[in-house]
Amino acid sequence: MNHERSRELYDRALSVMPGGVNSSVRAAPRPYPFFVERGDGAHVVDADGNRYLDYAMGYGPLLLGHDMPESVQSAVQSYASAGPMYGAPTEVEVDLAEFVARHVPSVEMIRFVNSGTEATVSAVRLARGYTGNDKVVVMQGGYHGAQETTLVEGEPGHVHPSTNGIPESFAEHTVPVPFNDHEAITEVFEEHGDEIACVLTEPILGNNGIVLPVEGYHEHLRDLCDDHDALLVFDEVITGFRVGGLGCAQSRFGVTPDVTTFGKIVGGGFPVGAIGGKTEILEHFTPAGDVFQSGTFSGHPVTMAAGLATLEFCAEEDVYDHVNALGDRLREGLTEVVADRAPEYTVVGTDSMFKVVFTRADSGPQSECCAAGCTQDAACERFGECPKNGADVGNAETDRWERLFWPAMKEEGVFLTPNQFESQFVSYAHTEADIDRTIEAYERCL
Ligand SMILES: *Cc1c(COP(=O)(O)O)cnc(C)c1O
């Protein structure tokens, strides 16, 4: 593959943009990223004309693939040409708010913002303002965007910012616990129960392998929060309108959080975030209440129109059936490949999310019960070995994944997210033939 033009562009980018990119993860491909010229269904075409089958899908927003359905395209064009935004409310914001409230169990009211990060920042402020408490419990290996409260590492009692630029004092209020560990979080509540504003967690760790909850974990979080008047906040930025269809992951697990954050798919491919929840809580946001929240671009009409048209398309067409069936086919195929070539590895994912985590332990044959990806089934022979939290995924062979496997797949014309941790996505534009080709590529590269 020739990457001459991408190399030139990267060279220029390095002079004017830190690391040559506007979001850190984009710089990860070695020795440099390919620059994308355009999308085409399930594919992207780079600046040198190379064509890749795309499973990064914008890191999550592009449920439908790269081609907007006609209804989305015409909504975007008509709102853009009417004048892109106003600083006054518009009908389409109300339409999208009503749509989300109708479909997502926890949502009675919603505030739209411009990114997933902004959504989780605002949700944390809301939880603190509503409860009067400062502490926020998060999951080790969870991701909530580039926000000060959640960019921490360590154990309860020994928590530090995970990046320069954040005062140590910020981390004092954050309590990271291992996902899927009933005891660890019970202890935190025993010690700090009356200081906790919220438990903030992804319903599925979606930025750290793909880790599903073990039986009863979310119910346990719900009970702890209820017993201590803390809020349960589900960060559904990545799972929202992907896992569990239009009801989101909370409908899949049957546990209703107090507050939900959204992003990615709900903007139909445009910058978006949102905070939804019970009226009684959401009305604490200004101007209804006294927790300040505001934004010049919030509820941007073009984004709202794209989001609404996208979700309406999903409601009317067989989108979830299609992507979830392809997800199953892919995970089943990968499980067979892994059984044959690297039985220590674990296929993870659900619905249209998937990854092969290069786990190190070999616990014997791949199991029947997790044929379409690890489900954290306690009856499974591999239950003890499959990744259950951030540390387990961190212990995988990340170097092999990134230095050998990713580049080999790229040479096969398959664009995966360029590290061990980020999820990959099947879109509505993918076909069974694409999936079968992908399984063959994995077979050659693993
Ligand atoms: C992507 C993501 C975010 C951050 O969203 P941005 O739009 O990148 O700011 C937050 N939480 C989760 C779970 C995400 O997947």
The ligand as an ORCA input file, in Angstrom:
! r2SCAN-3c Opt
* xyz 0 1
  C     -16.697      8.734     23.506
  C     -17.075      8.686     24.938
  C     -17.071      9.840     25.753
  C     -16.540     11.156     25.265
  O     -17.291     11.683     24.238
  P     -16.627     12.840     23.317
  O     -17.713     13.202     22.368
  O     -15.427     12.216     22.687
  O     -16.254     13.946     24.225
  C     -17.556      9.737     27.038
  N     -18.008      8.570     27.525
  C     -18.019      7.449     26.784
  C     -18.559      6.187     27.370
  C     -17.538      7.468     25.483
  O     -17.524      6.332     24.772
*
